[in-house]
Amino acid sequence: WCVPCLVSLDTLQELCRKEKLTCKSIGITKRNLNNYEVEYLCDYKVEKDMEYYLVKWKGWPDSTNTWEPLQNLKCPLLLQQFSNDKHNYLSQVKKGKAITLKENHRALKPAIAEYIVKKAKQRIALQRWQDELNRRKNHKGMIFVENTVDLEGPPSDFYYINEYKPAPGISLVNEATFGCSCTDCFFEKCCPAEAGVLLAYNKNQQIKIPPGTPIYECNSRCQCGPDCPNRIVQKGTQYSLCIFRTSNGCGWGVKTLVKIRRRSFVMEYVGEVITSEEAERRGQLYDNKGITYLFDLDYESDEFTVDAARYGNVSHFVNHSCDPNLQVFNVFIDNLDTRLPRIALFSTRTINAGEELTFDYQMKGSGDISSDSVDHSPAKKRARTVCKCGAVTCRGYLN
């Protein structure tokens, strides 16, 4: 009986179970129609010296929630999460008050139970978003999502893409007309030489050219294979990264979960390709919100801009810093149109596991491989946005 609709999978499953209907396409069969699995714990009380938890059953509506004795619950992880959320809430309340709150060991206050339910729903939503991101990505590195700061869930108007999305009227089809026939692209005259530039990488797959110099990688017409040393950006992100909620008011950020060597490729910056005129119009709207997602493709001209506000990849969540650990380079692979370079982010120094990834939205200071003469900056803004990077060299504003 399933029909296309805009409601969530959970809502459909709850409706099916409530009406005793099966639907294989959403996982409700005769075998599991009456299954009960703990989704999360909502509340706590003690009656007659017995501990009880209010259980939300997975795939069942809230009206079927039941109080269950602790001894019947075989979900240690959920019990631990419940306890952690309760203590986090109490610690937050105590920070804002001079007095010490007395905790009721017989029942939870409604405000605490409400917070615990919100955290449980947030945790489920973020896990689903994480799963969706990893289904959509086309690179080796995994994507994780984490929020231990507030109750913010997944962004409601963001769509993950792996490559540029052209706006109506813009064509990105411009395939390379020639390719190399090298047996070893590292030692022979290869695609970069044909373009009049140096090979961008050394034998350790680290970038060796200064910022401002374009990268020309081997393309689909080349006879070299996928292990070619001149195919670094097109292999995609190799590192496991985490989109996390920052504690400094910058919203979401990105941190690496593994060590990244200096001068290594980290990720591409992708989004919707629009005209510069459209970018000016959108920029007015973004200024009012204090956000920066417009990136000019001004390698040789200023016709196009990348807007990563709604369409993008992990780079959408990378924050600005006046002392960044990532540097921008222009890359050409199959599309050799100099108006439409691909944007790649390389590490400027060794980045340790757990460190946040950042780049300078003005490209004015990027460690030991920077150049103040480079001008591949995001689209110009009309309103000044306060910088929260906290770097010693912070300029005070993002623009």
N, C-alpha and C positions, 0 to 999 in steps of 0.2 A: 504493500500500500504506500510505499515511499514516493514522494514527489519532490521536485526541486524546491528549496525554500531557503530563507535567509537565517533560520534559527540554528543554534549550535548543535553539535553532535550530542552533547550531554542532554540538551533539552529534548531532542528526538528520542534518545534512549529512555529518558524518564517518562515521556508520553507513552512509548510502547509498553513499558512495564506497568504503568498505571492502568492502561486499557487492555492489558494482557494480549498484546499483539506482537507478532514476530516480524523481523525485517533483517534479512541476512546482510544487506548492504551496509548497515550500521552496526552489525555484530550482535543483534538480538535474535537468538534461535530458541527453539523449544527446549534445548538442553540447558541454556543459561538464563532463560526468561525469569526464573525465580531465584537466581543466584544472589547472594548477599556478600559484598566485599566492602571492607571499611575504606572509605575514600579519605576522610579526615575526621578529627575529633573537634566538637563544637563547644563543649561545656563540661563542667566537673562539679560533683557534689559528694557529700558523705551523708549516708543515712544508716542509722543503726550500726555504726562502726564499719560500714562497708562503703568502699569507694566506687563511684559510678561515673561513667563518661557518656556524654550525649554523642551518638555516632551518626555521621552522614554516610549513607550507603551509596556506593558508586553506581550510577545509572538509575537511581531512584530519587523521586522528588523530596524536598525538605519535609513534606508532610509525613513521610515515613521514617523520619529520624527517631531513634529509640535510645533510651538510657540502658547501658549495658554495664554489668559489674566488671571491674578491672580484671578479675580472674578469667573472664571469657575472651579477653582481647589478646590476640596473638599478633600484635603489630608494634614491636618495640621501637621502630623508627618513627612511627607516627606519635607514639607516646612521648618520645624524646623531643620531637618537634613541638608538640603541645607544651611541654614543660619549658622549652627554650623561649617560645613565643610569649608565654606568661611572664617569665622573668625579664625578658626584654622590655615588655610593656611597663612592668613595675619599676624597672631601673630608669626608664625614660620619664615616668611620672615623678619619681623621687628627685631627679636632677632639677626639676622645675619647682620643687618645694623645699622649704627649710626644715620641715618636720619629717619624721620617719613614719611611713604608712604602716598600719597594722594589717597584716595579711590575714584574710579569713580562710581558715583551713577547712571549713565546712562547705563552703560554696563560693563560686567566683562572682565578683561583681559584674553586672551586665556589660559595662564598658570593656572589661578585660575579655569576656567571652566574645564580644563583637570584634575586638581587635584580633583575637586568635582565628576567628572564622575568616576575616579579611586576609590575614597572612596565609592561611591555608589555600584560599582561592587564588591569591596572587602566585603562590608557589606552583600551583597546578597550571595556571595560565602561562607563566614563564617557562615551565618545562615543555609545554606544547609549542610555544614559540621557538624554543631551542631546537626541538625536533623538526619543526618546519624549516628553520634556517639551514639545518644540516641536510634536509631533503633537497633544498633548492641549490645549495652551493655546488660548484663543479671542481673544487680544488681539494688537495690532500688534507690540509689542516682542518681540525674540528673547531666548531664554534660552541661556546658555552655561554650561559646567561646567569647573572647573579645579582640579587638585590637584597642587601642586609641593612639598608639605610632607611627606606621608607616603604610606603604601600603602593608605589607606582608600578603599574603592570606594563605589558608590551605596548609599544606605540600603536595607536589605532589607525594611522594613515601612512604606513610605511610598507613598501613592497620590495622584497629582496630580488635583485637582478645580478647577473654575472658579467654583463658587458653593457656598453652604451645602449640606451634606448632613444632612438631618434624621435623628436617631436614631429607632428604632421607637417609634411612639406620638406623635411630634411632627409637626404639620402646619405647613408654611410657605406654604400656599396662602391668600393673602389679597390678591387683586388690588385695585388702586385702583378706586374707584367713580366717579371723575370725572377729567377731564383738561382742560387749558387749550385755548383756541381762539385763542391769540395769533398774530399775524403776526410779531411780534418780541418774544420773551420777555424780552429785556433791558430793554425800556422799558415793557412793559405789565404789568398785574396778573396774575401768573402763579402757579404752584403754591406757591411759598414764601409768597406773600401770603395764599393761601387757608389755609395752615397757621399763619399768624400769625407768620412769621419773615421775615427779609430774604433776598433772593437771595444765594447764597453766593459768587458769582464776579464778578470785574471783567471788563472787555472783553478782557483778556489771558489769560483762563481761569485766573487765579490766585485762590486763596481769599482772601476779604476779611473774613470773620466770625471772631470769637474762638473758641478752643476751648471746648467745652461747648455751643455753639449748634448745633442740628441742621441738616443739609443736606436740603432737599427738592428733588429733581430732577424734571424732566418725566417722565411715565410713558407706558405703552403706549396710554393713552386720549387722550393729548394730540395735537393736530393738527399740532404743529410737527415738523419733520423731524430727521434724525440730526445735522445741523449746528447744531442749536439750542445756544446758549451755556450752556444749563442742563442739558446732558447730558455732564458731564465724567467722572464715576466710571464710568458705564455704558459708556463707550467703551473702558475697560480701560487697561492699562499701555501707554504709548506709547514707553517707553525700552527699549533693549537692556540686560539685566542679566546678571550672572555669579554663579552659585553657586560659591563658592571655599572651599578649605580654609584656615582661618586659621592663623597661626603662633604665636598667643598662648594656645593651649589651649582656645579657645572652640568647636572643632569646625568645622562649616560656617558660612559667612556669605554675605552678598550685597553685591556692589558694583555700581555703575553704570558702564557703559562709555561713557556720554556725559554731557555737562554737563546738570544739572537746575536750572532756575530756582527761586528761592525761592517758596514758597507754591504750588507746583505739585502736582497729584495724581500719586502714584507707583504705588501698588498697593492692592488690597484685602487684608484679612486674612480668610481663609475657613477653614472646617474643619467638623467634625461638630458639629451643634447638639444639646446634651444638657441635661437638667435640672440645676439647681444641686445637687440631692441626689446625682446621679450624678457631678457634678464633684467633690464632696467626697470620694467614694469613690476616684475616679481620682487625685485630688490626693495621697492618701496614697502611692500607688504611685510617682507622679512625684517626690515629695519624696525618696524613697530613691535615686532615680537622679540627682537634682540637675538636673532639666530643668523647663522652664516653657513649657507650650503652652496652658494654660487661660486664656481671656479672658472675663470676665463681661460679659454684655449687660445692664448695669444702668442704662440710660438713664433709665427711669422705674420699673422694677421689677427684681427680682433672681430671675427664674424660670428663665432660661436662660443657658447658657455655651457658648462656642465652644471645642472641643478640636481643635487642629491637630496633634496628635501623629502620627496615622496618615494623616489626610486633610487636604490643604491645597494651597496654591499656593507661589509663590516666598517669600511672607511667612513660611512655616514656618521658613526658614533665616535670617531677619533676627535679629541679635543685639541684646541689651540694651546701652544705654550711659547713664550718668548725665549725659552731655552729648550728647543725640541730635540727629540731623538730620531726623527724621521726627516728625510729630505725628498723633495719632488724632482722627478726627471720626466722628460717627454720621450715617449716610446713609439716607434713605428714598426709594424710587423707586416700584415697583409695590406692594410690601408695606408698608402704612402702619401695621402693628401696632407700637406703640411698645415692645413687649417684645422685638422682633426687628430692631433696626437693623442695617444693613450697616456694616462697619467699614472706613474708608478712611484711608490713610496719606498725608499731604501733607508736602512739604519745608518745614522751618522756615527754611532759609537756602539760598544757592546751594551746590550739591553738585557738585564737580568730577569729571570722568571718572576712574575708578579708585578713588574714595573709597568706603569701606564704608558701607552704609546701616544705621542703627540707630534704635531708638525706646526710650523709657524705659518699662520694664514697670510702673513706678509712676505714670507720667505727671506727674512732679513738676518737670521742668525741660526746656524745649524751645525754647530760643532766644527770639527777640523776639516770638513770638506765643503764648507759653505763659501759663497761668493756674494758680496754685497751688490755686485753689478747685475745679478740675476733678477729678472722681473717677470716671474710667472705667477703673479699674485691672484687671489680670488677677486671677483668682480668688486668694483669700488662701491663703498657704502655711503649713504647720505647721513646717517646718524651714527654717532660714536657709541661703541659697545664696550663696557667696562671689562677688562681682562681679569680673570680669577686664577690664573695659572700659578701664582705664588712663587715664581722664579725670582732669584736674586736680581736678575737683569730685566724683570718685568717692565714693560713700557707703559702699563696702566690701561691701555685700550687695545682691542683686537684690531682696530682699523684707524 
